[in-house]
């Protein structure tokens, strides 16, 4: 079953914890994963079913959600959207271009990331600022997910080929408590260009979800102060 959530500022989120909930499918989509393993077919088709439900909620008809030349989903001209999936979660977020310049959505398992991956995700400055105790828990996963959501939003704005250390995550005070609360906010800054995006995160059962929305009016390029 697909759940629809209106998140304010024109954003609609559609999600399901079902591994397989394809509803309506398009042959063009099926053809892209015909030779894939069943789990890949399930996540690919289910997340697109979520996307169609979200698009319907903002007034758009049924359509195939196909990847472009850069493998990013192609949306209607007047819509920005983002897809994500992990074990136990498939989700899509959409918004009219009147309300936002781009969006980015990511879902991750609510569990620590391996220590050898942490050094690839968090820069030395981030690790010094946030502390090893925080990052060794699910905090490291939060940093990773925030950057993934920011990657997607910035890609729509024309910033491509980013590596994790090109982004700096600034978490709010609540997010860096020893015991993470159920939700919080963050800002991600592209180190070289100063482009920054704001996002929110939420724990949904065993899943961490992060979401970035770039408003129609551009943010200042750098954080004041």
Residue pairs with C-beta under 8 A, 6 or more apart in sequence:
1 16
1 18
1 21
2 14
2 15
2 16
2 21
2 23
2 49
2 50
2 53
3 14
3 15
3 16
4 12
4 13
4 14
4 53
4 54
4 57
5 12
5 13
5 14
5 15
6 12
6 13
6 57
7 13
7 93
7 211
9 95
9 99
9 100
9 213
9 215
10 58
10 95
10 96
10 98
10 99
10 100
11 93
11 94
11 95
11 99
11 100
11 103
11 211
11 213
12 54
12 57
12 58
12 93
12 94
12 95
13 54
13 91
13 92
13 93
13 105
13 211
14 50
14 51
14 53
14 54
14 57
14 91
14 92
14 93
14 94
15 50
15 89
15 90
15 91
15 92
16 46
16 50
16 89
16 90
16 91
17 88
17 89
17 205
17 207
18 46
18 90
19 39
19 42
19 43
19 46
19 88
20 42
20 46
21 46
21 49
21 90
22 42
22 45
22 46
22 49
23 49
23 52
23 53
24 49
24 52
24 62
25 45
25 48
25 49
26 48
26 63
26 64
28 64
28 66
29 44
29 45
29 48
29 64
29 65
29 66
30 45
32 44
32 66
32 67
33 40
33 41
33 44
33 45
34 41
36 44
43 85
43 90
46 85
46 90
47 83
47 84
47 85
47 90
47 91
47 92
48 64
48 65
48 83
48 92
50 83
50 90
50 91
50 92
51 65
51 73
51 81
51 83
51 92
51 94
52 62
52 63
52 65
53 92
54 81
54 92
54 93
54 94
55 61
55 63
55 76
55 79
55 81
55 94
56 62
57 94
58 79
58 94
58 95
58 96
60 76
60 79
63 76
65 73
65 74
65 75
65 83
66 73
66 74
67 73
67 74
68 74
70 155
70 160
72 152
72 155
72 156
73 81
73 82
73 83
75 81
75 94
77 97
78 96
78 97
78 98
79 94
79 95
79 96
79 97
80 94
80 95
80 97
80 100
80 101
80 102
80 103
80 156
81 92
81 93
81 94
81 95
81 103
82 92
82 93
82 103
82 104
82 105
82 149
82 152
82 153
83 91
83 92
83 105
84 90
84 91
84 92
84 105
84 106
84 107
84 209
85 91
85 107
86 107
86 108
86 109
86 207
87 109
88 109
88 205
88 206
88 207
89 107
89 204
89 207
89 209
91 105
91 107
91 209
92 105
93 103
93 105
93 211
94 103
95 103
95 213
97 216
98 216
99 215
99 216
100 213
100 214
100 215
100 216
101 156
101 157
101 214
101 215
101 216
101 218
102 152
102 153
102 154
102 155
102 156
102 157
102 213
102 214
103 152
103 153
103 156
103 211
103 212
103 213
103 214
104 148
104 149
104 150
104 151
104 152
104 153
104 154
104 155
104 156
104 197
104 199
104 211
104 212
105 149
105 152
105 209
105 210
105 211
105 212
106 145
106 146
106 148
106 149
106 152
106 209
106 210
106 211
107 145
107 207
107 208
107 209
108 141
108 144
108 145
108 148
108 207
108 208
108 209
108 210
109 141
109 206
109 207
109 208
110 138
110 141
110 203
110 205
110 206
110 207
110 208
111 138
111 141
111 206
112 136
112 137
112 138
112 140
112 141
113 121
113 140
113 141
113 144
115 136
117 140
117 144
118 127
118 135
118 136
118 140
120 164
121 140
121 143
121 144
121 147
121 164
122 130
122 135
122 140
122 143
122 164
122 169
123 164
123 165
123 168
125 168
126 135
126 143
126 168
126 169
127 135
130 139
130 143
130 171
130 176
131 176
133 178
134 176
134 178
135 143
137 180
138 180
138 208
139 175
139 176
139 180
141 208
142 171
142 175
142 180
142 186
142 201
142 208
142 210
143 169
144 164
145 201
145 208
145 209
145 210
146 169
146 171
146 186
146 188
146 199
146 201
146 210
146 212
147 164
147 167
147 169
147 188
148 210
149 188
149 199
149 210
149 211
149 212
150 167
150 188
150 197
150 199
150 212
151 162
151 167
152 212
153 197
153 212
153 213
153 214
154 162
154 190
154 195
154 197
156 214
157 195
157 214
159 190
159 193
159 195
162 190
165 191
166 190
166 191
166 192
167 188
167 189
167 190
167 191
168 188
168 189
168 191
169 186
169 187
169 188
170 186
170 187
170 188
170 189
170 223
171 184
171 185
171 186
172 184
172 185
172 186
174 181
174 184
175 181
175 184
175 185
175 186
175 201
180 203
182 202
182 203
183 200
183 201
183 202
183 203
184 200
184 201
185 198
185 199
185 200
185 201
186 198
186 199
186 200
186 201
186 210
187 196
187 197
187 198
187 199
187 223
188 196
188 197
188 198
188 199
188 212
189 195
189 196
189 222
189 223
190 196
193 221
194 221
194 222
195 221
196 219
196 220
196 221
196 222
196 223
197 212
197 213
197 214
197 219
198 212
198 213
198 219
199 210
199 211
199 212
199 213
200 210
200 211
201 208
201 209
201 210
201 211
202 208
202 209
202 211
203 209
